[in-house]
Amino acid sequence: MRNRIKTVRCLIAALAICATLSLATFAQQQAPKELPTDRVAGMVAEWTRAKDYTREYIDAMPEDALGFKPTPEVRSFAEQMLHLAGGNYFFIKNAFGVDGPAEVKEIEKRDDLKKSRAALNKAVADSYDFMIAQIKGLKSAKLDEPVTMFGMKMPLGVGILKAFEHQTHHRGQTTVYIRLKGVKPPNERLF
């Protein structure tokens, strides 16, 4: 009888320890993720997330389908990604007054970047890195200073948001391309 009581006590103690550890683990998983409150740090975090997300899209598309076009009159998958990269450089030029590297001129027309996933990934990632470097060099107050883009005056921060919208739009378009190839696109990366 005493052995039985000891066994029950040990079992209860073990269950209590397991429950405590489970609650602690659950509480850690439920702790809210904190996003940066500094505007520049927040933009850097968002552009970094977008870069990683875009890489997942390029990696999802079969390499032999980089030239795929859903219809003849639209850009191929690789051309969409290169347009996105070219847009990043275009917005940098207009928002920051900084030219991209010479090799990115007419990036959408570069056939060498359209046939290799590695080359495409590098070209697109480089455009994100260039954007991120420009943003990192800012002080938050600079985001409120006016720039002229597309013939409109706007705060620099709004210009950067327009660039973010552009890359999101073109990455999103490629979701259909990936699905038409029978591949599941990457899961949403909102955070």
C-alpha positions as CSV (number, residue, x, y, z in Angstrom):
1,M,0.0,0.0,0.0
2,R,2.8,2.4,0.9
3,N,4.5,1.7,-2.4
4,R,1.3,2.4,-4.2
5,I,1.0,5.8,-2.4
6,K,4.6,6.6,-3.2
7,T,4.0,5.7,-6.9
8,V,0.9,7.9,-7.0
9,R,2.7,10.8,-5.4
10,C,5.6,10.5,-7.9
11,L,3.1,10.3,-10.8
12,I,1.3,13.4,-9.5
13,A,4.6,15.3,-9.1
14,A,5.7,14.3,-12.6
15,L,2.4,15.5,-14.0
16,A,2.7,18.8,-12.1
17,I,6.2,19.3,-13.5
18,C,5.0,18.5,-17.0
19,A,2.1,20.8,-16.8
20,T,4.3,23.6,-15.5
21,L,6.8,23.2,-18.3
22,S,4.0,23.0,-20.8
23,L,2.5,26.3,-19.5
24,A,5.9,28.0,-19.6
25,T,6.5,26.8,-23.1
26,F,3.0,27.9,-24.2
27,A,3.6,31.3,-22.5
28,Q,6.9,31.8,-24.4
29,Q,5.2,30.9,-27.7
30,Q,2.4,33.4,-27.0
31,A,4.7,36.3,-26.1
32,P,4.0,39.0,-28.6
33,K,6.7,39.6,-31.2
34,E,7.9,43.2,-31.0
35,L,8.4,45.1,-34.2
36,P,10.8,48.1,-34.2
37,T,9.3,51.4,-33.1
38,D,12.0,53.4,-34.8
39,R,10.8,54.3,-38.3
40,V,14.1,53.6,-40.0
41,A,14.6,50.3,-38.2
42,G,11.0,49.3,-39.0
43,M,11.6,50.0,-42.7
44,V,14.9,48.0,-42.7
45,A,13.0,45.1,-41.0
46,E,10.2,45.2,-43.6
47,W,12.6,45.4,-46.6
48,T,14.6,42.5,-45.2
49,R,11.4,40.4,-44.8
50,A,10.4,41.3,-48.3
51,K,13.8,40.3,-49.6
52,D,13.6,36.9,-47.9
53,Y,10.0,36.4,-49.1
54,T,11.0,37.2,-52.7
55,R,13.8,34.7,-52.5
56,E,11.3,32.1,-51.4
57,Y,9.3,32.8,-54.5
58,I,12.3,32.5,-56.8
59,D,13.3,29.3,-55.1
60,A,9.7,27.9,-55.5
61,M,9.6,28.3,-59.3
62,P,11.2,25.3,-61.1
63,E,14.4,26.5,-62.7
64,D,13.3,25.3,-66.2
65,A,10.2,27.5,-65.8
66,L,12.0,30.9,-65.2
67,G,11.1,31.9,-68.7
68,F,7.4,30.9,-68.3
69,K,4.7,33.4,-69.4
70,P,1.0,32.7,-68.6
71,T,0.1,34.5,-71.8
72,P,2.4,35.8,-74.6
73,E,1.9,39.5,-73.9
74,V,3.1,39.5,-70.2
75,R,6.5,39.3,-68.7
76,S,8.0,35.9,-67.9
77,F,8.5,34.9,-64.3
78,A,12.2,36.0,-64.5
79,E,11.3,39.2,-66.2
80,Q,8.8,40.0,-63.4
81,M,11.5,39.5,-60.8
82,L,14.0,41.5,-62.8
83,H,11.4,44.3,-63.2
84,L,10.9,44.2,-59.4
85,A,14.7,44.6,-59.0
86,G,14.9,47.3,-61.6
87,G,12.1,49.1,-59.8
88,N,14.0,49.0,-56.6
89,Y,17.0,50.7,-58.3
90,F,14.7,53.2,-60.0
91,F,13.1,54.2,-56.7
92,I,16.5,54.5,-55.1
93,K,17.6,56.8,-57.9
94,N,14.5,59.0,-57.5
95,A,14.2,59.0,-53.8
96,F,17.8,59.1,-52.7
97,G,19.5,60.5,-55.9
98,V,21.9,57.5,-55.9
99,D,22.6,55.5,-59.1
100,G,22.7,51.7,-58.9
101,P,25.8,49.8,-60.1
102,A,26.5,50.1,-63.8
103,E,25.7,46.4,-64.4
104,V,22.0,46.9,-63.4
105,K,21.2,49.3,-66.3
106,E,18.4,47.7,-68.2
107,I,18.4,44.7,-65.9
108,E,15.2,43.4,-67.3
109,K,16.9,42.8,-70.7
110,R,19.8,40.7,-69.3
111,D,19.3,37.2,-70.7
112,D,22.0,35.8,-68.4
113,L,19.8,36.6,-65.4
114,K,16.7,34.9,-66.9
115,K,18.0,31.4,-67.2
116,S,19.7,30.7,-63.9
117,R,17.9,30.6,-60.5
118,A,21.2,31.5,-58.8
119,A,21.9,34.5,-61.0
120,L,18.3,35.7,-60.7
121,N,18.3,35.3,-56.9
122,K,21.6,37.3,-56.7
123,A,20.4,40.1,-59.0
124,V,17.1,40.5,-57.1
125,A,18.7,40.2,-53.6
126,D,21.4,42.8,-54.6
127,S,18.6,45.3,-55.4
128,Y,17.1,44.7,-52.0
129,D,20.4,45.0,-50.3
130,F,21.1,48.3,-52.1
131,M,17.7,49.7,-51.0
132,I,18.3,48.5,-47.4
133,A,21.7,50.1,-47.3
134,Q,20.2,53.5,-48.4
135,I,17.5,53.2,-45.7
136,K,20.0,52.2,-43.0
137,G,21.9,55.4,-43.7
138,L,18.9,57.6,-42.8
139,K,17.9,59.4,-39.6
140,S,14.2,59.1,-38.9
141,A,13.7,62.9,-39.4
142,K,14.9,62.5,-43.0
143,L,11.8,60.4,-43.8
144,D,9.7,63.6,-43.5
145,E,11.8,65.6,-46.0
146,P,10.3,66.2,-49.4
147,V,11.4,64.5,-52.5
148,T,9.9,64.7,-56.0
149,M,9.0,61.4,-57.6
150,F,6.8,61.0,-60.7
151,G,6.4,64.7,-60.8
152,M,4.9,64.8,-57.3
153,K,6.3,66.1,-54.1
154,M,6.1,63.7,-51.2
155,P,7.9,62.9,-48.0
156,L,10.9,60.5,-48.5
157,G,9.1,58.0,-46.3
158,V,6.1,57.9,-48.7
159,G,8.5,57.4,-51.6
160,I,10.0,54.4,-49.9
161,L,6.6,53.0,-49.2
162,K,5.7,53.4,-52.9
163,A,8.8,51.4,-53.8
164,F,7.7,48.8,-51.2
165,E,4.3,48.7,-52.8
166,H,5.9,48.2,-56.3
167,Q,7.9,45.2,-55.3
168,T,5.0,43.6,-53.4
169,H,2.8,44.0,-56.5
170,H,5.2,42.3,-58.9
171,R,6.1,39.5,-56.4
172,G,2.3,38.9,-56.0
173,Q,1.8,38.7,-59.7
174,T,4.1,35.7,-59.8
175,T,1.9,33.7,-57.5
176,V,-0.2,32.8,-60.5
177,Y,2.9,31.8,-62.5
178,I,4.0,29.4,-59.8
179,R,0.5,27.9,-59.4
180,L,0.2,27.4,-63.2
181,K,3.3,25.3,-62.9
182,G,1.6,23.1,-60.3
183,V,3.7,24.4,-57.4
184,K,2.4,25.8,-54.2
185,P,3.7,29.3,-53.7
186,P,5.4,30.2,-50.4
187,N,3.1,30.9,-47.4
188,E,2.3,34.5,-46.6
189,R,5.1,36.3,-44.7
190,L,3.2,39.2,-43.1
191,F,5.6,39.3,-40.2
